[in-house]
């Protein structure tokens, strides 16, 4: 199944939204900035030196939404994506806040939904094109925003602001994993067994606090647009409607520094030893 001998399930997240201004970031360049206090996270940022967040990181993102499923009603669903991030600092004295990131998906785990589990084969996983993102950091107050970036599966030559075509034979959809089937091939097990052929665009932005030069924590906004191009069973062709989870803290991210020569195998190892936790690292909010 994979080069690291572990299956990687497929995440179907449509939207995990944050309220407007929930993670508003103070203006950059303010002198003697106070530590950024993020009420939504329940955490404070710490000051770090400009450029100190460059390097190689593992990025764990959990997105949770709710699906309306026949018989079951509204249930929580979503999943976890682990990525390798190569981050470089622009080093511009006029705008020291900016880092450029190259993001490669390394592993995906979904939550079982109404008895159905979907798994992404290795051949599909490694075919996902890397994404580029911009990270803005207020080094004095310890706040960050990861500006909007998009992850495309089996979709090409489509402007970011255009919806996915409803025509499943559109030329924007292609056989990404080169296995002779349309779109990307996903394995399904549990309630139904077979293959699903999908195309999707995932739009992500994140914001939160710097905890050290080696770790940052934040909340995520994830919009998932997907099309089932075909499937081996009619049961697998159904697309359920997804809505944001009412608690934005359910969708979070953590960055953890890795060695400069780290690979996706190191990202998965960081999951196993809890540097990239699968459970929320945020403090409990009983309110």
N, C-alpha and C positions, 0 to 999 in steps of 0.2 A: 504493500500500500504506500509506503513512503521510504525515503532515504534514511529516516531515523526509526523505522520499524514501528511506527505508531499511527493509527488512523486519525484523520483530522476531519471532524464534522463540518458541515456547511451552515453558515449563519444566515437566517432570513429575518433581517431587521428592517422595518419600514421607517418608522420615525421614533426617536426618543428625544423629546424636545425639552428645552429649558425656557423658563419664563423670560420675557424681555428684560434685559439689564440684570439678570440674576447673577452673572459673573462679570459685572462691569469692572474694567481695569483702569486704575488711575493713570493720569497723563504721564508720558515718558519724560525724563529729563528733569523732574522736579527735585530740587535740592533737599537733602536731609529728609528723604521720604520716610514716613512711618511704615512699619511692617504692615503688609496688606492683610487685612482681616476679612476672610471670606465666610460670610454667615451661612451660605448654602452648604459649603464643605464642612464648616466647623473647625477650620484650620487657619493658621497664620502662615504667611510667607516669610522667608528669611532673605537677607541681603546676600548677594554673591557678586563676584568680580565680573565685569564685562568680558565676554569670551569664554568664561569658565564652563559654560554648558555645552561647548563643542565636544564632539566625540561620537562614540557608537553606543546606542541605547537599545534596550528592549522596550517595546510599547505594548502594554496590555490594555485593551479597550473592551468594556462590557456594555452592551446596549440592551435595554429591556423595553418591550412594548407589549401591547395586549391585542389578542386576536379574537374575533368572533367566530367560534367553531360550532357547527351544528351539533346538537345534543349536549355538548359541554358548556355552551355559552361563552362568556368572555373569560379568557384565561391569559396568564402571563406567559410570554415567550421571548425569544431573542437569543443572544449568545455572546461568545467571547472571541475576539480576534487578537492574535499575538503577531507583532511585526518587528522587523529589524530596521532601525532608524540610523542612518548615517547623517550626522549633523555638523555643518560647518558655519562658522561665524563670519559674517561679512566684514567685520572689523572696520566699519566706517565710523569715524569720530563724530560725524554729523548725525548719525542714526545708529548708535551702538546696540540698539535693542534687537536687531534682526539676525536670525539664523536661517539658513536654508537646510531643508531636510529631504532625504531620499528614503522613501518608505517601501519596504518589501514585505508582503504578507508571508508569514512563516507557518502559521497554524490557525485553524478555525474550529471552534467547538460550539455546537448549538445545544439549546435546551430541548429535551424531548417535549413535543407538543401533541397532546391528545393521542398519545401512544405511537406517534410517528417520529422517527429519528432519521435525519439526512446527513450523509457523510460525503465530504469532498475527497476524491481520490488524489493521489500524489501528482498524477499527470496533469490534473486540472489545477491544483494548487500552484505548481511551479510555472504555469502558463499565465498567471495573473500579472499583467503589466505593473511594474512599480509605479508609485505615485510620488509627486513632488509637493512639498508643503512649505509654508513659511511660519516660523515660530518667532513671536515677538515677546520679549522679556523685559520687564521693568526690574533691572538688576538691584536697584536700591530698595524697592518695597517688596520684592519677591513674588510678583504676579506674572502670569504668562497667558497668552492666547495662541492657540494653533489655528491659523486662519484656514478657511474652508479649502479642503482638498477632496478629490473624487477618485474613487476606485472603480474601474470598469472591468466587467467580466463579459467577454464575448460581444462587446459593443465598440465600434470604431467609427471615426469620421462623423461624430455627432457633437454639435456644439453643446457646451455645458448647460445652456439655458433652454435647450429644446427637449420636450418630453420624449420618452422612448416611443418609437413607432408602434401603433396598434397592429400594423401589417406584419405578421410573423415571418413573412418572406422578404422583409426589407433587407437591403444590402448592408445596412449598418450592423446586422447580426452576422457573426461568422463562427466557424468551428474553432474556438480558441484552443482547445486541447488536442486538435488534429486527430480525432478518433473516428471521423466519418459520420458523427452525429451533429445536429445543429446546436449552436451555443456551447455551453459547458455541461459536462455530464456529471450528475450528482446521483449518488447511490442512496436509496431509501430502504429502510427496514422497520420492522415493528408492525404497526397497523396495516401497512401495505408494503410490499416488497417489489423493487424494480429500479428503473432509472428515470430521472427527470432531466430534461434538457432545457436549460434556462439561460437568460441573459439578464444582466443587472447593472445598475449604477448605484453606488453607495456614496452619499455626500456627508462629509464629516467635518465638524469643527469642535474644538475643545478649549477649555479655559480653566485656570485654577491657580495653584500656588507652587512655588519652588520651595522644597523642604531642605535641600542641600545641593551641592554641585553634582550629586549622584542620583537624586530622586526628585520627581515632581508628581503632584497629584491633581486631578481635575475632574470636572464633569464634562459629559459629551452631549453633542447634538448629532444625531445620526438619522439621515433620511435614506430610506431604501426603496428604490424603484426596480421592480423585477417583472419579467415576462416569462411565463412557461411556454416555451416554443413547441414542446411535445413531451410525451412520456410513454413508458411501456404499459401503463395501466391507466384507465380512466380515473381511478381513485386518486392518482397522482397529478392530474391535470387541474385540480381545483386550486384556486388562489384565494386565500382568506384575507379579509380586510383587516389592516393593522392600524392601531392608533397609539399615540404616545402614552407611556405609563404615567399615571398622575403624579408619581413621586419622582422628580428629576434626579434625585440622588441614586436611583437604581441604575443609572447609566453613568459610568465613571471611567477614568483612565489613570494609569500609572506608568511613568517612565523610570527605568532603572539602568544605570550605567553598566556597560559590558566592556570587555577588553577591546582594544582597537582593531583586532583581527577577528572579532566575533562573527559567527555565521548564524544561519537560522537554527542550527542544532544547539547553539549556545542560548538562543532565545527560549527554546523548548526546555532546556535544562534549567533556565531561570524560573520557568513555570513550576518545574518539579521541586525546586528547593525554596519556593515561595518568595523569591525576589520579585517575581511577577505573580502576585496572588490571584487565585481564581475567586476568592471571596473578597467582598468589599473591604478595603483598608481604611475607609472613612470612619470617624468616630460615630457612635450611635446617636441618632437624633430622635429622642423619644417624644419630642413635641410634634 
